[in-house]
Amino acid sequence: RQERSSTGERREMEGERTVSVVDVGSLLGLNVLEHSDEADDASRTAARKVLDGWRSCGFLVITGHGVVGDELEALARDFFAKGECEKLRYAAQRFQQGEARAAHVYRGYLPSTADGKEGLDFGPRVEADGAAARTANAKLRAWPAFFEEVTEVASEELAAAVRAYRRQVERLGAALMRALALGTGLPLDTYSRRMEGGPSTLRVNYMPARAEAPCSRSCDGAGLSCPEHVDSGALTLLRVDREVGGLELCFPGTSDYVPVVVPDGALVVNVGATLELWTQGRVIATRHRVRFTPNRARVSIPYFYEPHLDAVVDPVSKETYSQALARLWRQLPEYAQLIPKS
């Protein structure tokens, strides 16, 4: 059920555990400001709500965000409806055979043999310079290829929709990072300037309709479409499949997962482990998962917003994002499969 707090914001209620629903429309203008003292009262109020939500449970449901994804979702559904042989033309190298394999290593089409769901990954080519290559874990030395952009897609319509959606979520992500700085009393560009040139990924997930859950590794025996995990990057901006649902959050201090209810047109934004480190715990990354719904196809579109590989994300140790990510992947078991084998 929904309630309104004393400040007027809506909250999704599950006992005392709440995910704030915040209108972030006033925050979009922060991208054109140079100094925090230029921010108006509406922006300051919204920034405080964003900070409060991420501080309490690491998740927000946001409205007024200006992101439109209907066309991308429709075109992606058309792509996933194609035959497997056609889709594999756009797959990452490890899913292809023969001498005519694609050049991209990580981006591209991900068949359901990977983890039970299909996916399409798009992201910029990021060249790690000498410093990043030297400081990254040795097993991640292939990062320049790992972050290669996929420009081959099944249609120009889909390519245009991907570019348009990515521009929208990048703008929104930058505004939210500036809101975080505003809410914590820091210069507006404290976080946003270090996001430029990062290996951010736009992904379209497709879970085909099936009778049994592809994943059963849950703390309570629930069948899952996506296992319990913590995101490793800075922010995840997620368009959910409202007709199917299934997103669940484990609130801090509990072991219970509760549904995240998303109003029509809203997005979910959650904190990753890197941003928790970067803010020295002012905001927190929390475990979440997707509960399986039998015999229902499901589409979701997450945007993983990540800092530049050389950005310093630990104010104490001066650890860069490349170093932090390598360490997080070693520490978090759900990311073990992402570390290239020697």
VENZI-V378486 format. One record per pair of residues at least 6 apart in sequence whose C-alpha atoms are under 8 Angstrom apart, sorted by the first residue. I is the first residue (numbers start at 0). J is the second residue. D is the distance in whole Angstrom. If there is no record, write none. Layout:
# VENZI-V378486
((I & J & D) (I & J & D))
This chain:
# VENZI-V378486
((0 & 11 & 6) (0 & 12 & 6) (0 & 13 & 8) (1 & 9 & 6) (1 & 10 & 6) (1 & 11 & 5) (1 & 12 & 6) (2 & 9 & 6) (2 & 10 & 5) (2 & 11 & 7) (2 & 12 & 7) (3 & 9 & 4) (3 & 10 & 6) (4 & 10 & 7) (8 & 19 & 7) (8 & 20 & 7) (8 & 21 & 6) (9 & 19 & 6) (9 & 20 & 5) (9 & 21 & 7) (10 & 17 & 6) (10 & 18 & 6) (10 & 19 & 5) (10 & 20 & 6) (11 & 17 & 5) (11 & 18 & 5) (11 & 19 & 7) (11 & 20 & 7) (11 & 259 & 8) (11 & 260 & 7) (12 & 18 & 7) (13 & 257 & 7) (16 & 250 & 7) (18 & 52 & 7) (18 & 56 & 7) (18 & 58 & 6) (18 & 59 & 6) (18 & 60 & 7) (18 & 259 & 7) (19 & 48 & 8) (19 & 52 & 6) (19 & 58 & 8) (19 & 59 & 6) (19 & 60 & 6) (20 & 59 & 6) (20 & 60 & 5) (20 & 61 & 6) (20 & 62 & 7) (21 & 45 & 7) (21 & 48 & 7) (21 & 49 & 7) (21 & 59 & 7) (21 & 60 & 6) (21 & 61 & 5) (21 & 62 & 6) (22 & 45 & 7) (22 & 61 & 6) (22 & 62 & 5) (22 & 63 & 5) (22 & 64 & 7) (23 & 45 & 6) (23 & 61 & 6) (23 & 62 & 6) (23 & 63 & 5) (23 & 64 & 6) (24 & 62 & 7) (24 & 63 & 4) (24 & 64 & 6) (24 & 65 & 7) (25 & 41 & 6) (25 & 42 & 5) (25 & 45 & 7) (26 & 42 & 5) (26 & 45 & 7) (26 & 46 & 7) (26 & 174 & 6) (26 & 175 & 7) (26 & 178 & 7) (27 & 64 & 8) (27 & 170 & 8) (27 & 171 & 7) (27 & 174 & 5) (28 & 174 & 8) (29 & 38 & 7) (29 & 42 & 8) (29 & 174 & 6) (29 & 177 & 7) (29 & 178 & 7) (30 & 170 & 8) (30 & 173 & 7) (30 & 174 & 6) (30 & 177 & 7) (32 & 38 & 8) (33 & 187 & 7) (33 & 188 & 8) (34 & 186 & 7) (34 & 187 & 6) (35 & 181 & 6) (35 & 186 & 6) (35 & 187 & 6) (42 & 178 & 8) (43 & 178 & 8) (43 & 181 & 7) (43 & 182 & 7) (45 & 178 & 8) (46 & 178 & 5) (46 & 179 & 6) (46 & 181 & 7) (46 & 182 & 5) (47 & 182 & 5) (49 & 59 & 7) (49 & 178 & 7) (49 & 179 & 7) (49 & 182 & 8) (50 & 179 & 6) (50 & 182 & 6) (50 & 183 & 8) (50 & 282 & 7) (52 & 58 & 6) (52 & 59 & 6) (53 & 59 & 7) (53 & 269 & 7) (53 & 270 & 7) (53 & 282 & 5) (53 & 283 & 6) (54 & 281 & 6) (54 & 282 & 4) (54 & 283 & 6) (55 & 251 & 8) (55 & 282 & 8) (55 & 283 & 8) (56 & 250 & 6) (56 & 251 & 6) (56 & 283 & 7) (56 & 284 & 8) (56 & 285 & 7) (57 & 269 & 6) (57 & 270 & 5) (57 & 282 & 6) (57 & 283 & 5) (57 & 284 & 5) (57 & 285 & 6) (58 & 267 & 7) (58 & 268 & 6) (58 & 269 & 4) (58 & 270 & 7) (59 & 267 & 6) (59 & 268 & 5) (59 & 269 & 6) (60 & 261 & 7) (60 & 265 & 6) (60 & 266 & 6) (60 & 267 & 5) (60 & 268 & 6) (61 & 265 & 5) (61 & 266 & 5) (61 & 267 & 6) (61 & 268 & 7) (62 & 264 & 7) (62 & 265 & 5) (62 & 266 & 7) (63 & 265 & 8) (64 & 171 & 7) (64 & 265 & 8) (64 & 266 & 8) (65 & 167 & 7) (65 & 171 & 8) (66 & 164 & 7) (66 & 167 & 6) (66 & 168 & 7) (66 & 171 & 8) (67 & 164 & 7) (67 & 167 & 8) (68 & 164 & 7) (68 & 238 & 8) (70 & 160 & 7) (71 & 157 & 7) (71 & 160 & 5) (71 & 161 & 7) (71 & 164 & 7) (72 & 203 & 8) (72 & 298 & 8) (72 & 300 & 8) (74 & 156 & 8) (74 & 157 & 6) (75 & 157 & 7) (75 & 203 & 7) (76 & 205 & 8) (76 & 298 & 8) (78 & 86 & 8) (78 & 153 & 7) (79 & 86 & 8) (79 & 117 & 8) (79 & 205 & 7) (86 & 108 & 7) (87 & 94 & 7) (87 & 95 & 7) (87 & 108 & 7) (87 & 110 & 8) (88 & 95 & 8) (88 & 101 & 8) (89 & 101 & 7) (89 & 107 & 6) (89 & 108 & 5) (89 & 151 & 7) (89 & 152 & 7) (89 & 153 & 8) (90 & 101 & 7) (90 & 106 & 8) (90 & 107 & 5) (90 & 108 & 4) (90 & 109 & 6) (90 & 110 & 8) (91 & 101 & 7) (91 & 102 & 8) (91 & 103 & 6) (91 & 104 & 5) (91 & 105 & 6) (91 & 106 & 6) (91 & 107 & 5) (91 & 108 & 6) (91 & 109 & 7) (92 & 100 & 6) (92 & 101 & 6) (92 & 102 & 7) (92 & 103 & 6) (92 & 104 & 5) (92 & 105 & 8) (93 & 104 & 7) (94 & 109 & 8) (94 & 110 & 8) (95 & 101 & 8) (103 & 144 & 7) (103 & 145 & 8) (103 & 147 & 6) (103 & 148 & 7) (103 & 149 & 7) (104 & 144 & 6) (104 & 145 & 6) (104 & 146 & 8) (104 & 147 & 7) (105 & 144 & 8) (105 & 145 & 5) (105 & 146 & 7) (105 & 147 & 7) (106 & 119 & 8) (106 & 120 & 5) (106 & 121 & 6) (106 & 122 & 7) (106 & 145 & 8) (106 & 146 & 7) (106 & 147 & 7) (106 & 148 & 6) (106 & 149 & 6) (107 & 118 & 8) (107 & 119 & 5) (107 & 120 & 5) (107 & 121 & 6) (107 & 149 & 6) (108 & 117 & 7) (108 & 118 & 6) (108 & 119 & 5) (108 & 120 & 6) (109 & 117 & 5) (109 & 118 & 5) (109 & 119 & 6) (109 & 120 & 8) (110 & 116 & 7) (110 & 117 & 5) (110 & 118 & 7) (111 & 117 & 5) (111 & 118 & 8) (114 & 213 & 7) (115 & 206 & 7) (115 & 213 & 5) (115 & 214 & 8) (115 & 224 & 8) (116 & 204 & 7) (116 & 205 & 6) (116 & 206 & 5) (116 & 207 & 7) (116 & 224 & 8) (117 & 204 & 6) (117 & 205 & 5) (117 & 206 & 6) (117 & 207 & 8) (118 & 202 & 7) (118 & 203 & 5) (118 & 204 & 4) (118 & 205 & 6) (119 & 202 & 5) (119 & 203 & 5) (119 & 204 & 7) (120 & 149 & 8) (120 & 200 & 7) (120 & 201 & 6) (120 & 202 & 4) (120 & 203 & 7) (121 & 148 & 6) (121 & 149 & 6) (121 & 150 & 8) (121 & 161 & 8) (121 & 200 & 6) (121 & 201 & 5) (121 & 202 & 6) (122 & 146 & 7) (122 & 147 & 7) (122 & 148 & 5) (122 & 149 & 7) (122 & 198 & 7) (122 & 199 & 6) (122 & 200 & 5) (122 & 201 & 6) (123 & 146 & 7) (123 & 147 & 6) (123 & 148 & 5) (123 & 149 & 8) (123 & 198 & 6) (123 & 199 & 7) (123 & 200 & 8) (124 & 143 & 7) (124 & 146 & 5) (124 & 147 & 4) (124 & 148 & 5) (124 & 198 & 7) (125 & 143 & 6) (125 & 146 & 6) (125 & 147 & 7) (125 & 196 & 7) (125 & 197 & 7) (125 & 198 & 6) (126 & 142 & 8) (126 & 143 & 5) (126 & 146 & 8) (127 & 142 & 7) (127 & 143 & 6) (127 & 308 & 7) (130 & 309 & 8) (131 & 308 & 7) (131 & 309 & 6) (131 & 321 & 6) (132 & 140 & 6) (132 & 142 & 8) (134 & 321 & 7) (134 & 322 & 6) (135 & 321 & 5) (135 & 322 & 5) (135 & 325 & 6) (136 & 322 & 7) (136 & 325 & 6) (136 & 326 & 8) (138 & 338 & 7) (138 & 339 & 6) (138 & 340 & 7) (138 & 341 & 6) (139 & 325 & 7) (139 & 338 & 7) (139 & 339 & 6) (146 & 198 & 6) (150 & 158 & 8) (152 & 158 & 6) (165 & 201 & 7) (165 & 302 & 8) (168 & 236 & 7) (168 & 302 & 7) (169 & 304 & 8) (172 & 234 & 8) (172 & 236 & 8) (172 & 304 & 7) (173 & 191 & 5) (173 & 194 & 8) (174 & 191 & 8) (176 & 190 & 6) (176 & 191 & 5) (177 & 187 & 5) (177 & 188 & 6) (177 & 189 & 7) (177 & 190 & 7) (177 & 191 & 6) (178 & 187 & 7) (180 & 186 & 6) (180 & 187 & 5) (180 & 188 & 7) (180 & 189 & 6) (180 & 190 & 7) (181 & 187 & 6) (193 & 306 & 6) (193 & 307 & 6) (193 & 310 & 6) (194 & 304 & 8) (194 & 305 & 6) (194 & 306 & 4) (194 & 307 & 5) (194 & 310 & 8) (195 & 306 & 7) (195 & 307 & 6) (196 & 306 & 7) (196 & 307 & 5) (197 & 304 & 8) (197 & 305 & 5) (197 & 306 & 5) (197 & 307 & 4) (197 & 308 & 6) (198 & 304 & 8) (198 & 305 & 6) (198 & 306 & 7) (198 & 307 & 7) (198 & 308 & 8) (199 & 302 & 7) (199 & 303 & 5) (199 & 304 & 5) (199 & 305 & 5) (199 & 306 & 8) (200 & 302 & 6) (200 & 303 & 5) (200 & 304 & 7) (201 & 300 & 7) (201 & 301 & 6) (201 & 302 & 4) (201 & 303 & 6) (202 & 300 & 6) (202 & 301 & 6) (202 & 302 & 6) (203 & 298 & 7) (203 & 299 & 6) (203 & 300 & 5) (203 & 301 & 7) (204 & 297 & 8) (204 & 298 & 6) (204 & 299 & 5) (204 & 300 & 6) (204 & 301 & 8) (205 & 296 & 7) (205 & 297 & 6) (205 & 298 & 5) (205 & 299 & 7) (206 & 224 & 7) (206 & 296 & 5) (206 & 297 & 5) (206 & 298 & 6) (207 & 295 & 7) (207 & 296 & 5) (207 & 297 & 7) (208 & 293 & 7) (208 & 294 & 5) (208 & 295 & 4) (208 & 296 & 4) (208 & 297 & 8) (209 & 293 & 6) (209 & 294 & 5) (209 & 295 & 7) (209 & 296 & 8) (210 & 293 & 5) (210 & 294 & 5) (211 & 222 & 8) (211 & 293 & 6) (212 & 222 & 5) (212 & 223 & 6) (212 & 224 & 6) (212 & 291 & 6) (212 & 292 & 8) (212 & 293 & 7) (213 & 222 & 8) (213 & 223 & 7) (213 & 224 & 6) (214 & 222 & 6) (214 & 223 & 5) (214 & 224 & 6) (214 & 225 & 7) (214 & 226 & 7) (215 & 221 & 7) (215 & 222 & 5) (215 & 223 & 6) (215 & 226 & 8) (216 & 222 & 8) (216 & 223 & 8) (216 & 226 & 7) (216 & 227 & 8) (217 & 223 & 7) (217 & 226 & 7) (217 & 227 & 7) (221 & 290 & 7) (221 & 291 & 8) (222 & 290 & 6) (222 & 291 & 5) (223 & 288 & 7) (223 & 289 & 6) (223 & 290 & 4) (223 & 291 & 4) (224 & 288 & 8) (224 & 289 & 5) (224 & 290 & 6) (224 & 291 & 5) (224 & 292 & 8) (225 & 288 & 6) (225 & 289 & 5) (225 & 290 & 7) (225 & 291 & 8) (226 & 287 & 8) (226 & 288 & 5) (226 & 289 & 7) (227 & 286 & 6) (227 & 287 & 5) (227 & 288 & 5) (227 & 289 & 8) (228 & 286 & 5) (228 & 287 & 6) (228 & 288 & 7) (228 & 333 & 6) (229 & 271 & 7) (229 & 272 & 7) (229 & 284 & 7) (229 & 285 & 6) (229 & 286 & 5) (229 & 287 & 7) (230 & 270 & 7) (230 & 271 & 5) (230 & 272 & 6) (230 & 284 & 7) (230 & 286 & 8) (231 & 271 & 5) (231 & 272 & 5) (231 & 273 & 6) (231 & 324 & 7) (231 & 327 & 7) (231 & 328 & 8) (232 & 270 & 8) (232 & 271 & 5) (232 & 272 & 6) (232 & 273 & 5) (232 & 274 & 7) (232 & 303 & 7) (232 & 304 & 7) (232 & 305 & 6) (232 & 306 & 8) (232 & 324 & 8) (233 & 270 & 6) (233 & 271 & 5) (233 & 272 & 7) (233 & 273 & 5) (233 & 274 & 5) (233 & 275 & 8) (233 & 303 & 8) (233 & 304 & 6) (233 & 305 & 5) (233 & 306 & 7) (234 & 268 & 7) (234 & 269 & 6) (234 & 270 & 5) (234 & 271 & 5) (234 & 274 & 7) (234 & 303 & 6) (234 & 304 & 5) (234 & 305 & 7) (235 & 267 & 8) (235 & 268 & 6) (235 & 269 & 5) (235 & 270 & 7) (235 & 271 & 7) (235 & 301 & 6) (235 & 302 & 6) (235 & 303 & 5) (235 & 304 & 6) (236 & 266 & 7) (236 & 267 & 6) (236 & 268 & 5) (236 & 269 & 7) (236 & 301 & 6) (236 & 302 & 5) (236 & 303 & 7) (236 & 304 & 8) (237 & 266 & 6) (237 & 267 & 5) (237 & 268 & 6) (237 & 299 & 7) (237 & 300 & 6) (237 & 301 & 4) (237 & 302 & 6) (238 & 265 & 8) (238 & 266 & 5) (238 & 267 & 7) (238 & 299 & 6) (238 & 300 & 5) (238 & 301 & 6) (239 & 261 & 8) (239 & 266 & 7) (239 & 267 & 8) (239 & 298 & 7) (239 & 299 & 5) (239 & 300 & 7) (240 & 297 & 6) (240 & 298 & 6) (240 & 299 & 6) (241 & 261 & 7) (241 & 263 & 7) (243 & 292 & 7) (243 & 295 & 7) (243 & 296 & 8) (243 & 297 & 6) (245 & 258 & 7) (245 & 259 & 8) (245 & 289 & 5) (245 & 290 & 5) (245 & 291 & 7) (245 & 292 & 7) (246 & 258 & 6) (246 & 259 & 6) (246 & 287 & 7) (246 & 288 & 6) (246 & 289 & 4) (246 & 290 & 6) (247 & 256 & 6) (247 & 257 & 5) (247 & 258 & 4) (247 & 259 & 5) (247 & 287 & 6) (247 & 288 & 5) (247 & 289 & 6) (247 & 290 & 7) (248 & 256 & 5) (248 & 257 & 6) (248 & 258 & 6) (248 & 259 & 7) (248 & 285 & 7) (248 & 286 & 6) (248 & 287 & 4) (248 & 288 & 7) (249 & 255 & 6) (249 & 256 & 4) (249 & 257 & 7) (249 & 285 & 7) (249 & 286 & 6) (249 & 287 & 6) (250 & 256 & 7) (250 & 257 & 8) (250 & 285 & 7) (250 & 286 & 8) (251 & 285 & 7) (256 & 287 & 8) (261 & 267 & 7) (269 & 284 & 7) (270 & 282 & 7) (270 & 283 & 6) (270 & 284 & 5) (270 & 285 & 8) (271 & 283 & 8) (271 & 284 & 5) (271 & 285 & 8) (272 & 283 & 7) (272 & 284 & 5) (272 & 327 & 8) (273 & 312 & 7) (273 & 320 & 8) (273 & 323 & 7) (273 & 324 & 8) (274 & 282 & 7) (274 & 283 & 8) (274 & 284 & 8) (274 & 312 & 8) (275 & 281 & 7) (275 & 282 & 5) (275 & 283 & 5) (275 & 284 & 6) (276 & 312 & 7) (276 & 313 & 6) (277 & 312 & 5) (277 & 313 & 5) (277 & 314 & 7) (279 & 313 & 8) (279 & 314 & 8) (306 & 320 & 7) (307 & 320 & 7) (308 & 319 & 7) (308 & 320 & 5) (308 & 321 & 5) (309 & 319 & 5) (309 & 320 & 6) (309 & 321 & 6) (310 & 319 & 5) (310 & 320 & 6) (311 & 317 & 6) (311 & 318 & 6) (311 & 319 & 4) (311 & 320 & 6) (312 & 318 & 6) (312 & 319 & 6) (312 & 320 & 6) (312 & 323 & 8) (313 & 319 & 7) (328 & 334 & 5) (328 & 335 & 6) (328 & 337 & 8) (328 & 338 & 7) (329 & 335 & 6))
